[in-house]
Each structure stands twice: as structure tokens, then as C-alpha cells.
Amino acid sequence: MAPYWSAALNLLGLAGLLAVNVYAPDLDVAGLDAKVAGFVEVGLVVFGYILQLLGSKVTHYAVKGLPVVGKSYS
């Protein structure tokens, strides 16, 4: 069913853009796209930071107790 849903949502998005172009031609869609891109960039930085925090904890538990890497000789 995924290809059908994908095609339907793409068609709906295209129809939405057409409706905006017909009923509100003065609306700057490219400007909105640039604003959304800024929010996405911030979201990517936050997501990367969270992924680093969680990844380091998972890596610590994965190598804890292994010889050489996960063992403390002090």
C-alpha cells in the first residue's frame, strides 16, 4: 500500500501548490521554503547533538569490559 499512499500524498501536495498558485498568486512560496529550510537546519543540529549523546552511551555499554578497549588498568 505504500506506493499508493506515496502517490496520493504527492498528488495532494501538487494540487495544494496549484491551488495556492491560482487563489493566492502573490504568496511567495520560495520565501516560505527558505524559512522552512532554516528551521530544518536547526532541527538537524539538535538531532545530531542528541544522536551523539545517545550514541556515546550505547557505545560505552557495548565496549565496557572488553579487553584493552573497555578495561581500566589503573
N, CA, C and O of each residue as an XYZ file, in Angstrom:
296
protein
N       0.810     -1.191      0.000
C       0.000      0.000      0.000
C       0.860      1.265      0.000
O       0.363      2.341     -0.332
N       2.127      1.158      0.362
C       2.984      2.346      0.464
C       3.103      3.110     -0.855
O       3.033      4.339     -0.836
N       3.282      2.442     -2.003
C       3.362      3.223     -3.246
C       2.083      4.006     -3.539
O       2.145      5.113     -4.074
N       0.940      3.447     -3.198
C      -0.321      4.146     -3.432
C      -0.448      5.373     -2.529
O      -0.860      6.445     -2.973
N      -0.085      5.198     -1.249
C      -0.131      6.321     -0.319
C       0.852      7.415     -0.741
O       0.527      8.601     -0.694
N       2.031      7.015     -1.145
C       3.026      7.983     -1.587
C       2.544      8.760     -2.806
O       2.680      9.983     -2.864
N       1.986      8.053     -3.772
C       1.471      8.722     -4.972
C       0.310      9.646     -4.622
O       0.214     10.751     -5.156
N      -0.560      9.207     -3.741
C      -1.700     10.035     -3.345
C      -1.253     11.302     -2.614
O      -1.773     12.387     -2.871
N      -0.301     11.162     -1.714
C       0.193     12.336     -0.981
C       0.950     13.291     -1.899
O       0.846     14.508     -1.749
N       1.705     12.751     -2.841
C       2.386     13.612     -3.813
C       1.375     14.363     -4.677
O       1.552     15.549     -4.956
N       0.322     13.675     -5.099
C      -0.726     14.322     -5.882
C      -1.438     15.399     -5.063
O      -1.754     16.471     -5.579
N      -1.684     15.111     -3.797
C      -2.316     16.089     -2.914
C      -1.426     17.321     -2.726
O      -1.919     18.449     -2.733
N      -0.136     17.109     -2.561
C       0.794     18.229     -2.430
C       0.860     19.063     -3.697
O       0.894     20.292     -3.638
N       0.878     18.404     -4.826
C       0.897     19.115     -6.108
C      -0.384     19.912     -6.313
O      -0.345     21.048     -6.786
N      -1.517     19.316     -5.958
C      -2.790     20.028     -6.057
C      -2.814     21.224     -5.104
O      -3.356     22.277     -5.441
N      -2.232     21.066     -3.928
C      -2.147     22.182     -2.979
C      -1.316     23.326     -3.526
O      -1.703     24.489     -3.407
N      -0.174     23.008     -4.126
C       0.652     24.059     -4.729
C      -0.074     24.741     -5.882
O       0.036     25.957     -6.044
N      -0.797     23.995     -6.666
C      -1.576     24.567     -7.760
C      -2.664     25.486     -7.220
O      -2.884     26.571     -7.757
N      -3.344     25.056     -6.162
C      -4.396     25.877     -5.561
C      -3.820     27.169     -4.993
O      -4.428     28.229     -5.145
N      -2.665     27.102     -4.345
C      -2.024     28.310     -3.824
C      -1.648     29.229     -4.968
O      -1.811     30.444     -4.862
N      -1.151     28.675     -6.054
C      -0.750     29.477     -7.205
C      -1.954     30.142     -7.875
O      -1.841     31.251     -8.397
N      -3.097     29.472     -7.860
C      -4.291     30.027     -8.507
C      -4.995     31.031     -7.591
O      -5.342     32.127     -8.034
N      -5.209     30.674     -6.325
C      -6.012     31.500     -5.431
C      -5.208     32.555     -4.680
O      -5.791     33.530     -4.205
N      -3.914     32.399     -4.559
C      -3.068     33.392     -3.882
C      -1.760     33.537     -4.647
O      -0.704     33.135     -4.159
N      -1.826     34.113     -5.848
C      -0.598     34.201     -6.658
C       0.463     35.130     -6.072
O       1.634     35.032     -6.437
N       0.072     36.027     -5.170
C       1.043     36.934     -4.571
C       1.818     36.292     -3.415
O       2.770     36.887     -2.911
N       1.429     35.105     -2.996
C       2.123     34.393     -1.916
C       3.465     33.883     -2.428
O       3.536     33.222     -3.464
N       4.528     34.196     -1.691
C       5.880     33.810     -2.091
C       6.212     32.428     -1.525
O       6.660     32.312     -0.384
N       5.994     31.404     -2.309
C       6.244     30.027     -1.869
C       7.742     29.794     -1.686
O       8.143     29.065     -0.779
N       8.574     30.404     -2.532
C      10.030     30.238     -2.400
C      10.528     30.851     -1.095
O      11.439     30.316     -0.465
N       9.937     31.965     -0.690
C      10.311     32.576      0.587
C       9.936     31.697      1.762
O      10.695     31.584      2.724
N       8.768     31.073      1.690
C       8.354     30.135      2.738
C       9.292     28.936      2.789
O       9.622     28.429      3.861
N       9.711     28.498      1.618
C      10.631     27.370      1.541
C      11.955     27.701      2.223
O      12.532     26.853      2.904
N      12.437     28.925      2.045
C      13.692     29.332      2.678
C      13.544     29.380      4.200
O      14.462     28.998      4.926
N      12.400     29.845      4.679
C      12.176     29.886      6.134
C      12.111     28.481      6.717
O      12.678     28.213      7.777
N      11.423     27.593      6.025
C      11.337     26.204      6.493
C      12.721     25.553      6.480
O      13.044     24.759      7.364
N      13.538     25.890      5.479
C      14.893     25.336      5.407
C      15.717     25.760      6.619
O      16.526     24.978      7.119
N      15.521     26.985      7.093
C      16.226     27.438      8.296
C      15.834     26.629      9.517
O      16.691     26.250     10.315
N      14.539     26.360      9.669
C      14.089     25.543     10.792
C      14.625     24.123     10.694
O      14.970     23.516     11.708
N      14.696     23.598      9.494
C      15.203     22.238      9.299
C      16.682     22.167      9.658
O      17.130     21.175     10.232
N      17.447     23.208      9.327
C      18.870     23.219      9.684
C      19.058     23.198     11.193
O      19.918     22.478     11.701
N      18.268     23.975     11.908
C      18.353     23.964     13.370
C      17.964     22.590     13.908
O      18.607     22.072     14.821
N      16.917     22.006     13.344
C      16.495     20.675     13.767
C      17.566     19.626     13.536
O      17.732     18.719     14.351
N      18.302     19.742     12.424
C      19.382     18.793     12.147
C      20.516     18.906     13.160
O      21.092     17.897     13.567
N      20.833     20.126     13.565
C      21.887     20.306     14.567
C      21.460     19.703     15.896
O      22.244     19.011     16.545
N      20.222     19.961     16.303
C      19.717     19.405     17.566
C      19.658     17.879     17.488
O      20.038     17.195     18.438
N      19.186     17.348     16.363
C      19.122     15.897     16.193
C      20.520     15.280     16.243
O      20.706     14.227     16.854
N      21.500     15.919     15.611
C      22.877     15.419     15.645
C      23.443     15.398     17.058
O      24.139     14.457     17.441
N      23.140     16.445     17.836
C      23.617     16.508     19.214
C      23.006     15.388     20.061
O      23.705     14.722     20.825
N      21.704     15.194     19.915
C      21.035     14.129     20.673
C      21.563     12.764     20.256
O      21.761     11.887     21.097
N      21.791     12.582     18.962
C      22.324     11.314     18.475
C      23.726     11.055     19.022
O      24.071      9.915     19.334
N      24.532     12.107     19.138
C      25.867     11.941     19.722
C      25.773     11.522     21.178
O      26.501     10.629     21.614
N      24.889     12.152     21.933
C      24.753     11.805     23.350
C      24.294     10.361     23.527
O      24.856      9.619     24.334
N      23.279      9.968     22.778
C      22.778      8.603     22.903
C      23.768      7.588     22.345
O      23.927      6.502     22.903
N      24.432      7.934     21.253
C      25.400      7.022     20.644
C      26.587      6.756     21.543
O      27.097      5.637     21.591
N      27.033      7.785     22.260
C      28.176      7.572     23.153
C      27.797      6.668     24.320
O      28.612      5.859     24.763
N      26.569      6.795     24.822
C      26.140      5.906     25.911
C      26.038      4.465     25.422
O      26.467      3.540     26.111
N      25.472      4.277     24.238
C      25.338      2.923     23.692
C      26.708      2.318     23.431
O      26.929      1.141     23.718
N      27.633      3.109     22.889
C      28.980      2.619     22.628
C      29.687      2.263     23.929
O      30.399      1.261     23.993
N      29.499      3.072     24.963
C      30.121      2.789     26.261
C      29.649      1.437     26.804
O      30.459      0.630     27.258
N      28.337      1.196     26.754
C      27.826     -0.078     27.249
C      28.238     -1.244     26.358
O      28.350     -2.373     26.834
N      28.464     -0.989     25.078
C      28.850     -2.066     24.167
C      30.287     -2.513     24.388
O      30.582     -3.702     24.275
N      31.191     -1.580     24.700
C      32.605     -1.941     24.836
C      33.054     -2.050     26.289
O      34.213     -2.371     26.550
N      32.160     -1.790     27.234
C      32.519     -1.871     28.646
C      32.904     -3.308     29.002
O      32.133     -4.239     28.769
N      34.085     -3.479     29.560
C      34.534     -4.798     29.982
C      35.319     -5.566     28.941
O      35.860     -6.629     29.246
N      35.400     -5.062     27.722
C      36.201     -5.745     26.703
C      37.685     -5.559     27.012
O      38.067     -4.524     27.559
N      38.522     -6.524     26.678
C      39.947     -6.356     26.915
C      40.508     -5.204     26.083
O      40.052     -4.968     24.965
N      41.468     -4.505     26.608
C      42.196     -3.384     26.017
C      41.299     -2.145     25.901
O      41.651     -1.097     26.441
N      40.167     -2.229     25.223
C      39.323     -1.053     24.990
C      38.491     -0.734     26.209
O      38.449      0.419     26.639
N      37.839     -1.706     26.770
C      36.880     -1.449     27.826
C      37.340     -1.768     29.214
O      36.519     -1.788     30.131
N      38.625     -2.021     29.424
C      39.130     -2.391     30.741
C      40.068     -1.328     31.248
O      40.932     -0.849     30.512
N      39.907     -0.957     32.495
C      40.790      0.012     33.118
C      41.864     -0.721     33.894
O      41.563     -1.607     34.693
N      43.111     -0.358     33.662
C      44.231     -0.996     34.351
C      44.767     -0.118     35.484
O      45.841     -0.385     36.024
N      44.023      0.919     35.839
C      44.522      1.805     36.903
C      43.970      1.419     38.250
O      44.287      2.059     39.253
